[in-house]
Amino acid sequence: MRIAAVASALAPHVYDQATVTSFLHRIWSDYPDALRRMDALHESVAVKRRHLALPIEAYARMTTFGEFNDAWIACSLDLGERAVRAALERAGLEPRDVDAIFFSTVTGLAVPSIDARLVNRMGLRSDIKRTPLFGLGCVAGAAALSRAVDYVRGDPNAVAVVLTVELCSLTLQRNDPSIANLISTGLFGDGAAAAVVVGANRTEGSGPRVLDTRSVFYPDTEDVMGWSISENGLKIILSARVPTMAREFLCDDVTRFLAEHDIACADIVSWVCHPGGPKVLDAIRDGLQLPEDALALSRESLAETGNLSSASALLIFEKTIERRRPASGELGMMLAMGPGFCSELLLLKW
């Protein structure tokens, strides 16, 4: 089983962090106490710029969940198609070669789902197997990739596509001055990413083989991260416990997972780690005793695009291929955490 190719598609409107923060000062002018904290919070997340689905002034004109969600559907289709076509082209495949598609998002709703709409738009086969996923959040890029691996394990001649689209800006809550929402408006960005996974009998692509995967669920942690859903849309739940979860649970899980294969953290050459935020990356670095540059691409992605929720892990995977591709035979790890609370791990061999 191999990850044959990966590609990203970032939202078209790019703004530096200062511009976004200044805009939100106008949006939240009725909440002076929140504004006094927002500048420091936006600076603390180490994001320099972000891609937004819409021109920034458009967010001031939209007021209802329906308006935001309609924009989400339109933008998701455009970015999703771009990402899938680019990934297939890199793998040397056509849309009609795809046997299954795994689509994940947590920032909008569509029935039929985005993957169904792309079947018609892209000319995918009518017998394609679709698995739309909702609710996995930041972990979903790695989780959907694992489920695609499961699929091609059962059919070694198969081609599966993973698509993640997250337009976090379109979840803007104008009446929520909470600390969690202030942080999220400084942390999250918009984009899509796709990966092509092929079975063992296929030869497309030059990406790594997937040696094993691991899913871990942490009981009684539903309040760590997620959405509160109401008539106003999706309201962020974001606990300060996330870095603690990474340090105290994720790192032990990674160590045990590798030990089952007689591998130590020091044997891993490439770390594809979802950039949950600076404190989360610090916790992973310290907990796994990684060298400072091990998560450099994750920090770079955070600075350049913000946290893209489920799309970030695949975006960093793309950067790894382009900028720091391991040598043949070297080992890599992909890891992410998300609502549940849970984590997903993939052991790779380049």
N, C-alpha and C positions, 0 to 999 in steps of 0.2 A: 504494500500500500504506500502510495507516494503522494505528497502535495506537489502537483505538477506545476502550478503557477498561482500567483496571487497578484491582485491589482487593486488600487484605491481610486476613488473619485471624490474629490473634496468640493464642498459647496462653493459657489462662484464669488461670493462677496466677502472680501478680506478686510479685517479691521484690527488695528492694534488694541492692546488692552486698555490703554488710556482713553481711546475713543469710545469703547463699549462702556467703560465706567462712567464717563461723562454723560453718555446718553441715559444711563440708568439713574443718574442724579436727577434728570428731568422727569423720568417716569415715576420716581418715588419721592417727589418733592414734598409730599404730605407726610413723609416718615423721616423727620430730621434725625431722630435717634439712630435709626438704621443706617442712614447715610454717613453718620459720624464714624461708623465701624467699617463701612463697605470698602473704602479705599485701602485700608490695611489688609483686609481679608482678600481682596483681589490681588494685591501685591504678593501675599503669602503663598498663593498657589503656583507661582513660578510660570505663569502663562504670559507669553509676550504678544501673541496675536491669535486670531481665530477666523475660521471660515464660517459665514452665516448663510443660511438658505435664502434669505431675503435681504434687500437693502435695509439698512438699520432703521431708517425712518418708517418703514412699513410696520414695524412692531408697535409703534405708537398708535397706529390707526385700527389695529385689530383688537377686538374686545371679547369675543366669544370663543369657546372651545371649538365650535364648529368651523369658524373662520381659520383658526390655527390648524385644525386637522385637515381641512381641504387643501391648505398650502402644503401640509406635510405629505399628502398623497401625491400631489403634482410633482413636488421636488424629489420625493423618494423614487418615483418612477424614472425620472431623468437620471439621477445619480446611480440608481441601481442598474439601469441598462448600461451606462457607461462602464461601471466597474466589472460587470459580468462579461461584456464584450471584450474588454481589455484583458481580463484573465484568460478567457478562451483563446484569444489571439496569441497570447504568450505561450499557451500550452499547445498551439498548433491544432486547435479543435474548432468545430463549428457549433452553433446553437443546437442543431439537430443531433449532435453526438451526445447530448446530455441525457442521462437516464433518470436522474433525481436531483431535486433542488431543495436545499435547507435554507429557509429565510428567517432571519431574526431581527427583531426591533423591540424597543420598549418606549419609544417616543411618539407613537401615533397609532391609530386604529384604522383598519380597512377590511371590509368584507364585500366582495372577494379580496383576499390578501394581495400584497404587492407581487408576490411570486406568481399568483394566478394571472394578474394583469400583464406580467412580463411574458407569459406563455404566448399570448396573442401578439404582443408588441414586438417580440424578438423572433417569432417563428419557432419556438420550442415544440417538441413533438407532443401530440395529443395523448400519448401514453406515459408522459413523464410523471414520476412519483413526487408529490409535493409534501413538504413538511414545514408549515409555517410555525414559528416559535414566538411566543410573547412572554415577557415577564422575567427573563433571565438577566437583563441589564448588562452590566459591564463584563460579566463572565461569558456572555453568549457567543462572542467570536470564537473563543477556544472550545466552548461546549458544542456549538454547531459543527465545528471542524471535527470534533470527536465523534459526533453522531454520523457524519459523512464517512468517517473511517469505518465505523461499525457497518455501514451499508455496503461499502465496497469489500469489506472482509467477507461478507456473505455472497457477493457476486464479484469475483476477481476480474471480470471483463467489463465492469461498469465504470461510468464516469459520473461523478457527483459534483455539484456546484454548491458552494456555501456563499450566501449573500447576507451581509449585515448593513443596515441603513439606520443611522441615528441622527435625527435633526433636533438636537437638544434645545436649541434656541426657541423652537416652536412649542415648548412647554412653559414659556414665560408666564409666571404668576404675578400679576401687577398688584395684587392685594395681599401679598405674603411677604412681610418684612423680616421673616425669621432668619436666624443665623445660617441655617442650612440652605435657605434659598439664596441668601447673599453670597455664600460660598459657591453654590452651583452656577450662579450667573457669571462668576469669574472663572470657573473651572472648565465647563463643558463646551464643546464645539459641535460642528455639523459635518458629516461626511459619510461615505459608504466604502465598503471593501468587499472583495469577492475572492474566493479561492477555488481552484479546481483540484479535486481529489480523484485519483485513478486507482483501479484495482491492480493486483499483483501481476496479472497477465498482460497489462498494457505497458507501453514504453514511452508515452508522451511525457514531456517535461523533464527537468533536471533538478527538481527540488528534493528535499530530504524524504527518506522513508519514515513512517511512523511506527516505532517499535512497540509502543504501548500507550494507553491512556488511563487516566484515573479521575473519577468524580468523587467529591467529598462534600457531604452535607453536614452542617453544624446545627444540632438540635436546639430549638428554643432561641433562635437568633433572628426572628422575623423582623424585629424592630431596628436592626442595624442599618438597613438600606432598603429603599423601595419607593413606591408612590402611594399617596392618599388620593383616591379618585373621587371627584365630585362633579357637580354641574359646572364648575370652573375649570375642569380639566385635570391635569396631572400635577400634583403638589409633591415636591421632593421630601423624602425621608432620608436623612443622612446623619448618621451617628458619629460622634467623635471616637467610637470604639473601633472603627475600621482599621487604623494602623495597629491597634492592639491585636485584632484578629489575625492580621498578617504576621505579626511577630510571634504570637503565642501558638497559633494553630497551623497556618499555611506552611511555615518553615519546617515544622516537624513532619507534616504530611509529605512535603517534597523529599526530605531526607529519607523517610521510610520507603517511599515509592522508588527512589533510586537504589536504595539498599537491596530491594527485592531483585534487582538486576546486577547486583555486585558493583554498583557505581556510586562514587562519592561526588559531592558537589564540585570538588576540584577537577573532576573529569569532564565537566560540562564546559564546552568552549563558548557556546552561544546561548544567551538568555533572552527570550522574547517574552517580556513581562508587561502586562497591561499597566499603564501609567495612572493608577488611581489618584495620585497626588504626591507631592514631595515627601510627606510624612510616611505614606504607604511604601514608597520606593526606598526610603531610608530604613524602614522596618524590615523589608525583605533583604536588603543588602546586609544589615547587621545580623539578622536572624540566620541567614545562610552563610555568613562570613565571606561575602563576595568581594572581590577587588572593586575599587571605586569605579572603574570604567566598564564594569560588567553590564550595568543598566544605562549606559550612556545614550543609547538610541531611544530608550523609553523616556529619559529626561528631555532629550532633544525633541521628540514627538510632542511631549506635553507642552514645551515652550512654543513650538511652531503652530500647533493646531488645537491645543487644549486636549482634554479628555473626551474622546469620541465614543465613550461607552463601548458597546460591543465591537465597533469597527476598529478600535485602537490596536488590539492585538494583531490583527491582520495587517494594518498599516505598518506596524513595527516589523512584522515579518517581511514585508516588502522592502523596507529600509535595510534589513539584514542582508537580503539577497543582493541588493544594489550596492551596499556600502561596506559590509563586513561579512561577506559570505565565508563560512567555514570551509576548510579543506575537506576533500572526500574522505569519509570514514570518521570524521569528528562528530561529537555528540552535541545535541542542543536540547533545550527545554523551552516549552511555551507554558505560561501559567497566567491565570486570571482569577479574580474573585468577584462575586456579585450577590444580588438579593437572594435570600434563602435562610441564612447566609451560607454560601457554598464556594467551592473552588473547583477548577478544572485544570488538569495537568496533562501535557503531551510530551513524551520522550521521543526525540528525533535523532536520526542518524543521517548525516549529510553524505 
